[in-house]
Amino acid sequence: MEQHLEEMESPKPYVKRNMSLIISNQFLATLAESIFHLMIIWFIYERTGSALYASGVMAVIMVTQIFVGPFMGVFVDRFEPKRAMQIGYGIMVLVGIFLTISYIVAPSLIVLSIYIALILHNICAQWIGPAKSKLLPRIVGNPNVVKTNGLISSTGQTADLLGQSVSGFLIALIGFVGIVLLHSGVYLIASFLLIFVIDLTRKKQDASIESVETSSKKHFFTEMREGYYILKENKPVFKSILLASALNLVTVASALTVVLVSDRYGASAVQFGIFNACGALGGIITGLFIGKLMKKAAPMRLFALGLFLSGLALIGVGWTTNLIIGTIFMAFFSASLVLVNVVLNSMMMILIKDSHRGRVFTLVAAIGGIFVPFAALSGGFLVDVVGIAVLFVASGIWLIAWSVLPLVDRDLKQVKLD
């Protein structure tokens, strides 16, 4: 199967069709996520007035990722990836229905209901993410993975731009219930699009592979250990966990942009949406040109450059008290971070075999985020005590410090994504 993937040197008609469908699918999923998460964070901060509660959103997400993610990876490796994604999308739809009922029946417990829904939501995300990482090489071929990842990133940023541009208006217009139901509806459409995606390798898989997969279902924890050993032996991917840790810790600051915009910049919900939308716009521009950039520079040099520039931008976001200047820095941050994300995701897809990609993907996410829950709660407490600027500046310095590793590490420098 891996050899068949490598033989796809150029996008043929069926590859182009699959690319269009998966990009559209990810556009809709990102649109739903953008509106949903912005509304959730704004709603919790507005209800509680505490950065600690707002940072609790990130803590809940990362705890789920750490303790549930590795199990999800094993399950995903047992499923056909397209079907696995559709199952995850179906549960996402139910999450919106659950929140609607909770808001109507028990409004006094809505914050607790939101945390429960976030756990279910992130379990689905841990299911869908590795399933997509398995599906993508199967439907576009390895030579087109980086290009497709770049297009997904660009269109995803476009969806993020759209979602965050209208989210402030939607919060005022249709409220909590309207947004969570919209979230469910968009995921329903995204699931429908997957029906038309064709797995180009499915007929190439022989009976011996299927029999191995069937017998391995009896050994769940053996499969988990296999994922760990594969990760340990693949030094570039294993070391990428350290880089993932750097990124995940920075998400603590990203999760508290609502506090930054509301308290430090004195902005409204609508301005908060515009602030995030401008950040997404910066990501769109980078995503459009990432394929060409990858041809002109080594992937790890782009990775290091993305980390360094992202760090500088975060320092600027925390330093300024002007909304316009802060918005410019946020756009610069998002543009730089796309370099990091595309290289990291492409490396995971290309360097790990299809049969083990799901469990390795979730193991990396779990290990990389192991310190994030503590950091998220500590960051929320720190913000309540000393203010938001300290957290953003410290996060920027953290990224700059890690930007050196891809340039000096022997294993990472040798990574090629051709």
Secondary structure by P-SEA (a helix, b strand, c coil): caaaaaacccccaaaaaaaaaaaaaaaaaaaaaaaaaaaaaaaaaaacccccccaaaaaaaaaaaaccaaaaaaaaaacaaaaaaaaaaaaaaaaaaaaaaaaaccccaaaaaaaaaaaaaaaaaaaaaaaaaaaaaacccccaaaaaaaaaaaaaaaaaaaaaaaaaaaaaaccaaaaaaaaaaaaaaaaaaaccccccccccccaaaaaaaaaacccaaaaaaaaaaaaaaaaaaaaaaaaaaaaaaaaaaaaaaaaaaaccccccaaaaaaaaaaaaaaaaaaaacaaaaaacccaaaaaaaaaaaaaaaaaaaaacccaaaaaaaaaaaaaaaaaaaaaaaaaaacccccccaaaaaaaaaaaaacaaaaaaaaaaaaaacccaaaaaaaaaaaaaaacccccccccccccccc
